[in-house]
Amino acid sequence: MNEKELNNNIEKIKQLLTLPNYDKIDDGIELAVSLEEPKIFEMLFDGCYKGESGWKYEYQPYSSLSFSGKLLNNWMKSTIVSGGELNDNPTGYYIYLSLLVNSPLVDLNNIKEINLTNGYLRRLPKNFSKLKFLEKLNLQLNKLEKFPDEIIELKNLTHLHLGWNNLKTIPDDISELEKLQSLMLGNNSIEKNSENLGSLKNIQHLDIGSNNLAEFPPCIFKLKSLLNINFINYDDEGFYFDEEGISKSILKNNPNVYIIQPVHCISCGDDDDSSIYRAEDTIERHDGYFCESHDEQWDNPYYYCDCCYTYVAPRGYINDDSLRSGYDRVRWFIDATVDEANTIIKGKDGSLSAKVICELCKPNIPETDKPSYEEAEKFAEENGIEYWE
């Protein structure tokens, strides 16, 4: 294949990959594979990086892949965010994953851990199950409505995080993941559990809290290795399982289990049903938990990311010795450090605006959406926004 043919094929593939449609993206990947030209994948990946290291994708022999830092190149980012706003169907990470699991340039056997937090994924790409040596998979804060079939094929998984999606059921074939030690399914819409959950004999950490389960799954009493569990579920009126009775049964079955307690807003009053909140709806400060409205009364307003619309309120003060001894910093939900307007973005028409962009979305802003320093400085001065040189 000469250079002209190569470039023409890449343009054809990109036309399919940039369509906001998973099936069309799959067609583009199939075309790239069928041409049997590794150079195509190298050029499509050009500009992609792993984490913050700055090492180019194709030369990095990694075992852990995190979707933080500089990962996607600009043409992939443009399928996620444009003008500082999330596209209707963000597909950049789906494109990257699809290229990754089908690329002849990658030894998938070396990848043991993947963090796909806030990847806007509605499904996993074809051939994702080729990551057969994967041990840890984090898919929290995505858009999954169905437990991905591809995950069941990953027999070496020890840690699976599917919290903050929109899953409806736990499938029967969950029992095939025999090596699982940690299973996080909290903050979904699960109404139906599988009794096969009780066959996961190695489970130590389990979260099924903040779902729509009508009753506590009795199969959980079979989990003899359990060390930590969150099981509180809410209905529309704010009621939840018989916490005390179930806790006693769990501890009688296994006295070593730590049971995660429900969260109450201090200002609402513990005796009021309205004081019970899901953990993600509350602010944990150094002096206790507060619901959104009461925290705002204490001059701690809450924010939502202008890109992914995720709640990014402060979650309390923690001591972080990794920064410097005795240094307290604010811990934020989804680890986002947010000021009232922390990022200046250039819109499609060239106008500038200040937006709240969480730390998980910031790396997805394409270069075309970023103003020059001179433009940003002028805008900040004209609008009374603090900035750092």
Phi, psi and omega per residue, in radians:
M1 nan 2.089 3.132
N2 -1.371 3.040 -3.017
E3 -1.105 -0.669 -3.142
K4 -1.130 -0.767 3.110
E5 -1.117 -0.691 3.137
L6 -1.071 -0.848 -3.121
N7 -1.134 -0.663 3.117
N8 -1.121 -0.730 3.132
N9 -1.160 -0.684 3.115
I10 -1.106 -0.690 3.108
E11 -1.129 -0.703 3.090
K12 -1.080 -0.748 -3.124
I13 -1.158 -0.754 3.138
K14 -1.092 -0.635 3.117
Q15 -1.036 -0.664 3.100
L16 -1.315 -0.735 -3.068
L17 -1.176 -0.516 -3.086
T18 -1.531 -0.024 3.045
L19 -1.296 2.410 -3.106
P20 -1.358 0.989 -3.051
N21 -2.584 2.058 -3.092
Y22 -1.040 -0.671 -3.117
D23 -1.139 -0.687 3.107
K24 -1.171 -0.651 3.084
I25 -1.097 -0.732 3.079
D26 -1.026 -0.692 3.102
D27 -1.091 -0.712 3.121
G28 -1.128 -0.682 3.107
I29 -1.148 -0.750 3.111
E30 -1.053 -0.682 3.103
L31 -1.122 -0.764 3.138
A32 -1.076 -0.722 3.137
V33 -1.166 -0.736 -3.052
S34 -1.125 -0.441 -3.111
L35 -1.338 -0.238 3.065
E36 0.883 0.820 3.135
E37 -2.289 1.751 -3.113
P38 -0.971 -0.490 -3.124
K39 -1.034 -0.521 3.138
I40 -1.091 -0.806 3.134
F41 -1.161 -0.663 3.124
E42 -1.065 -0.722 -3.115
M43 -1.299 -0.602 3.096
L44 -1.201 -0.583 3.118
F45 -1.416 -0.204 -3.026
D46 -0.954 2.179 -3.109
G47 1.690 -0.103 3.082
C48 -1.483 2.458 -3.123
Y49 -2.259 2.771 3.063
K50 -1.764 2.069 3.061
G51 0.999 -2.555 -3.084
E52 -1.708 0.025 -2.977
S53 -1.208 -0.487 -3.097
G54 1.459 -0.005 3.088
W55 -1.325 2.379 -3.121
K56 -1.190 2.532 -3.075
Y57 -0.831 -0.897 -2.960
E58 -1.254 -0.224 -3.107
Y59 -1.902 0.036 -3.039
Q60 -1.700 1.942 3.117
P61 -1.460 1.372 -3.020
Y62 -1.701 2.749 2.997
S63 -1.962 -0.209 -3.119
S64 -2.229 2.269 -3.127
L65 -2.102 2.017 -3.141
S66 -2.018 2.417 -3.125
F67 -1.569 0.674 3.030
S68 -1.981 2.772 -3.137
G69 1.357 -2.790 -3.064
K70 -1.444 1.608 -3.101
L71 -1.873 -0.930 -3.052
L72 -1.550 2.631 3.000
N73 -1.450 3.075 -2.962
N74 -1.176 -0.604 -3.116
W75 -1.249 -0.495 3.036
M76 -1.291 -0.717 3.131
K77 -1.053 -0.625 -3.091
S78 -1.150 -0.287 3.062
T79 -1.468 -0.095 3.130
I80 -1.838 -1.005 -3.018
V81 -2.186 2.382 3.055
S82 -2.439 2.196 -3.107
G83 1.099 0.499 3.142
G84 1.320 0.187 3.137
E85 -2.122 2.464 -3.140
L86 -1.208 2.318 3.065
N87 -1.185 2.814 -3.077
D88 -1.031 -0.664 3.132
N89 -2.345 1.426 -3.074
P90 -1.124 2.196 -3.016
T91 -2.161 0.028 -3.019
G92 -0.975 -0.761 -3.122
Y93 -1.289 -0.524 3.058
Y94 -1.134 -0.724 3.098
I95 -1.065 -0.852 -3.101
Y96 -1.059 -0.810 3.131
L97 -1.066 -0.742 -3.131
S98 -1.090 -0.745 3.083
L99 -1.119 -0.743 -3.089
L100 -1.028 -0.882 -3.017
V101 -1.368 -0.138 3.131
N102 -1.992 -0.006 -3.055
S103 -1.387 2.362 3.044
P104 -1.298 -0.114 -3.103
L105 -1.524 -0.172 -2.998
V106 -1.990 2.305 3.003
D107 -1.596 1.681 -3.066
L108 -1.133 -0.363 -3.129
N109 -1.141 -0.339 -3.109
N110 -1.525 -0.185 -3.084
I111 -1.542 2.000 -3.075
K112 -1.876 -0.320 -3.047
E113 -2.542 2.328 3.081
I114 -2.343 2.288 3.066
N115 -1.961 1.912 -3.105
L116 -1.932 0.506 -3.124
T117 -0.966 2.319 3.072
N118 0.956 0.780 3.123
G119 -1.612 0.090 3.109
Y120 1.055 0.413 -3.020
L121 -1.395 2.290 3.045
R122 -1.729 -0.303 3.031
R123 -2.805 2.964 3.072
L124 -1.700 2.603 -3.080
P125 -1.256 2.813 3.044
K126 -1.021 2.521 3.115
N127 1.278 0.178 3.061
F128 -1.034 -0.514 -3.125
S129 -1.221 -0.087 3.050
K130 -1.200 -0.222 3.080
L131 -1.398 1.019 -2.923
K132 -1.240 -0.247 3.111
F133 -1.787 0.173 3.121
L134 -1.133 2.329 -3.122
E135 -1.928 -0.599 -3.111
K136 -2.228 2.224 -3.120
L137 -2.331 2.109 -3.140
N138 -1.981 1.977 3.136
L139 -2.116 0.486 -3.116
Q140 -1.204 2.729 3.087
L141 1.009 0.778 3.003
N142 -1.992 -2.827 -3.057
K143 -2.109 0.500 -3.069
L144 -1.263 2.293 3.090
E145 -1.895 -0.223 -3.138
K146 -2.294 2.406 3.066
F147 -1.049 2.043 -3.021
P148 -1.079 2.200 3.101
D149 -1.051 -0.561 -3.085
E150 -1.073 -0.514 -3.110
I151 -1.159 -0.617 -3.100
I152 -1.086 -0.407 3.133
E153 -1.385 -0.180 -3.077
L154 -1.572 1.396 -2.975
K155 -1.216 -0.229 -3.119
N156 -1.684 0.083 -3.132
L157 -1.091 2.298 3.018
T158 -1.956 -0.450 -3.120
H159 -2.306 2.193 3.141
L160 -2.347 2.080 -3.118
H161 -2.032 1.947 3.123
L162 -2.125 0.398 -3.126
G163 -1.183 2.735 3.104
W164 1.024 0.804 2.954
N165 -2.059 -2.647 3.092
N166 -2.354 0.727 -3.130
L167 -1.169 2.518 -3.113
K168 -1.843 -0.521 -3.058
T169 -2.431 2.731 2.933
I170 -1.789 2.060 -3.014
P171 -1.273 2.737 3.121
D172 -1.114 -0.569 -3.086
D173 -1.375 0.175 2.988
I174 -1.014 -0.435 -3.125
S175 -1.131 -0.308 -3.141
E176 -1.280 -0.265 3.126
L177 -1.556 1.182 -2.961
E178 -1.174 -0.383 -3.083
K179 -1.563 -0.034 -3.078
L180 -1.013 2.245 3.029
Q181 -1.896 -0.487 -3.119
S182 -2.337 2.199 -3.129
L183 -2.326 1.937 -3.099
M184 -1.897 1.911 -3.113
L185 -2.146 0.264 -3.090
G186 -1.227 2.775 3.076
N187 1.048 0.832 3.001
N188 -2.097 -2.721 3.094
S189 -2.198 0.636 -3.027
I190 -1.204 2.148 3.096
E191 -1.918 -0.448 -3.058
K192 -2.147 2.139 3.086
N193 -1.783 2.739 3.041
S194 -1.794 2.345 3.077
E195 -1.078 -0.352 3.141
N196 -1.185 -0.225 3.053
L197 -1.000 -0.567 -3.123
G198 -1.240 -0.140 -3.141
S199 -1.571 -0.050 -3.130
L200 -1.441 1.475 -2.959
K201 -1.203 -0.287 -3.097
N202 -1.702 0.010 -3.097
I203 -1.117 2.184 3.066
Q204 -1.936 -0.523 -3.076
H205 -2.256 2.144 -3.063
L206 -2.374 2.264 3.060
D207 -2.202 1.957 3.011
I208 -2.141 0.317 -3.101
G209 -1.290 2.836 3.096
S210 0.983 0.869 3.029
N211 -2.155 -2.859 -3.111
N212 -2.027 0.513 3.140
L213 -1.219 2.313 -3.095
A214 -1.357 -0.436 -3.141
E215 -2.586 2.768 3.132
F216 -1.197 2.242 -3.117
P217 -1.175 1.973 -3.108
P218 -1.116 -0.363 3.141
C219 -1.088 -0.368 -3.115
I220 -1.148 -0.445 3.104
F221 -1.120 -0.263 3.134
K222 -1.423 -0.198 -3.048
L223 -1.443 1.538 -3.031
K224 -1.312 -0.306 -3.119
S225 -1.610 0.012 -3.030
L226 -1.067 2.327 3.097
L227 -2.015 -0.587 -3.118
N228 -2.393 2.443 3.094
I229 -2.581 2.415 2.941
N230 -2.069 2.062 -3.055
F231 -2.217 -0.004 -3.061
I232 -1.128 2.179 3.079
N233 -2.122 2.600 -3.067
Y234 -2.075 2.606 2.934
D235 -1.866 -3.025 -3.046
D236 -1.102 -0.386 -3.099
E237 -1.686 0.082 3.072
G238 1.549 0.062 3.119
F239 -1.456 2.833 -3.110
Y240 -2.539 3.127 -3.111
F241 -0.968 2.814 3.034
D242 -1.146 1.496 -3.021
E243 -0.985 -0.833 -3.061
E244 -1.153 -0.806 -3.112
G245 -1.138 -0.773 -3.135
I246 -1.182 -0.688 3.129
S247 -1.048 -0.737 3.119
K248 -1.095 -0.704 3.137
S249 -1.159 -0.696 3.127
I250 -1.107 -0.820 -3.105
L251 -1.187 -0.564 3.074
K252 -1.143 -0.662 -3.141
N253 -1.305 -0.621 -3.099
N254 -2.632 1.678 -3.046
P255 -1.195 -0.147 -3.106
N256 -1.586 -0.025 -3.064
V257 -1.343 2.378 2.988
Y258 -1.701 2.176 -3.091
I259 -1.781 2.086 -3.132
I260 -1.279 2.205 -3.035
Q261 -1.519 2.726 3.072
P262 -1.205 2.815 -3.075
V263 -1.779 2.401 3.105
H264 -2.144 2.508 3.038
C265 -1.431 2.187 -3.099
I266 -1.092 -0.706 -3.064
S267 -1.286 -0.462 -3.139
C268 -1.308 -0.573 -3.095
G269 1.765 2.243 -3.043
D270 -1.171 -0.375 -3.074
D271 -1.464 -0.125 -3.094
D272 -1.716 2.278 3.139
D273 -1.010 -0.500 -3.117
S274 -1.208 -0.191 -3.125
S275 -1.441 -0.084 -3.102
I276 -1.598 2.199 -3.071
Y277 -2.315 2.615 2.919
R278 -1.147 2.630 -3.042
A279 -1.012 -0.649 -3.077
E280 -1.309 -0.154 3.132
D281 -1.701 0.090 -3.075
T282 -2.165 2.838 3.109
I283 -1.970 2.104 3.113
E284 -1.673 1.770 3.096
R285 -1.661 3.092 3.136
H286 -1.112 -0.360 -3.105
D287 -1.900 0.291 3.037
G288 2.273 -3.051 3.138
Y289 -1.671 2.490 3.093
F290 -2.412 2.512 3.008
C291 -1.287 2.980 -3.054
E292 -0.993 -0.848 -3.055
S293 -1.133 -0.709 -3.130
H294 -1.264 -0.564 3.093
D295 -1.154 -0.634 3.136
E296 -1.121 -0.589 3.102
Q297 -1.123 -0.394 3.113
W298 -1.630 0.387 3.117
D299 1.066 0.607 3.033
N300 -2.150 1.302 -3.075
P301 -1.129 2.662 3.138
Y302 -1.779 2.726 -3.068
Y303 -2.319 2.771 3.003
Y304 -2.159 2.392 3.138
C305 -1.103 2.308 -3.124
D306 -1.233 -0.212 3.109
C307 -1.662 -1.038 -3.042
C308 -1.734 -0.065 3.079
Y309 1.124 0.307 3.138
T310 -1.398 2.473 3.113
Y311 -1.167 2.202 -3.064
V312 -2.216 0.734 3.119
A313 -1.253 2.685 3.109
P314 -1.133 2.537 -3.044
R315 -2.056 0.309 3.049
G316 2.073 3.037 -3.141
Y317 -1.834 2.359 3.118
I318 -2.271 2.700 3.074
N319 -1.571 2.138 -3.071
D320 -2.094 1.667 -3.115
D321 -1.224 -0.269 3.139
S322 -1.237 -0.358 3.127
L323 -1.521 -1.050 2.951
R324 -2.904 2.680 -3.012
S325 -0.987 2.252 3.069
G326 1.324 0.193 -3.076
Y327 -1.571 2.125 3.089
D328 -1.675 2.356 3.060
R329 -2.299 2.743 3.130
V330 -1.324 2.329 3.050
R331 -1.710 2.245 -3.064
W332 -1.947 2.623 3.025
F333 -1.061 2.395 -2.976
I334 0.912 0.493 3.038
D335 0.925 0.710 -3.141
A336 -1.800 2.269 3.031
T337 -1.727 1.955 -2.963
V338 -2.166 2.214 2.915
D339 -1.732 -3.130 -3.037
E340 -1.035 -0.658 3.039
A341 -2.631 1.756 -2.873
N342 -1.835 -0.092 -3.078
T343 -2.440 2.273 3.096
I344 -1.703 2.180 -3.018
I345 -2.108 2.520 3.054
K346 -1.689 2.180 -3.135
G347 -1.406 3.096 -3.115
K348 -1.063 -0.539 -3.130
D349 -1.553 0.089 3.124
G350 1.567 -0.115 3.126
S351 -1.312 2.671 -3.126
L352 -1.833 2.622 3.070
S353 -2.616 2.680 3.097
A354 -1.725 2.249 -3.065
K355 -2.277 2.759 2.977
V356 -1.557 1.948 -3.133
I357 -2.105 2.102 -3.116
C358 -1.242 2.845 -3.074
E359 -1.148 -0.368 3.117
L360 -1.404 -0.415 -3.136
C361 -1.656 -0.431 -3.087
K362 -0.922 -0.762 -3.137
P363 -1.130 -0.238 -3.102
N364 -1.567 -0.063 -3.132
I365 -1.275 2.074 3.140
P366 -1.151 2.731 3.120
E367 -1.035 -0.553 -3.126
T368 -1.183 -0.317 3.124
D369 -1.639 -0.006 -3.097
K370 -1.802 2.163 3.088
P371 -1.264 2.861 3.021
S372 -1.207 2.855 -3.138
Y373 -1.060 -0.703 -3.128
E374 -1.088 -0.732 3.106
E375 -1.115 -0.785 -3.122
A376 -1.136 -0.706 -3.133
E377 -1.097 -0.783 3.134
K378 -1.099 -0.772 3.138
F379 -1.096 -0.736 -3.128
A380 -1.106 -0.741 -3.132
E381 -1.163 -0.691 -3.126
E382 -1.206 -0.451 -3.059
N383 -1.942 0.196 3.070
G384 1.151 0.584 -3.139
I385 -1.727 2.273 3.090
E386 -1.205 2.495 3.097
Y387 -2.589 2.919 -3.124
W388 -2.095 2.360 3.122
E389 -1.311 nan nan
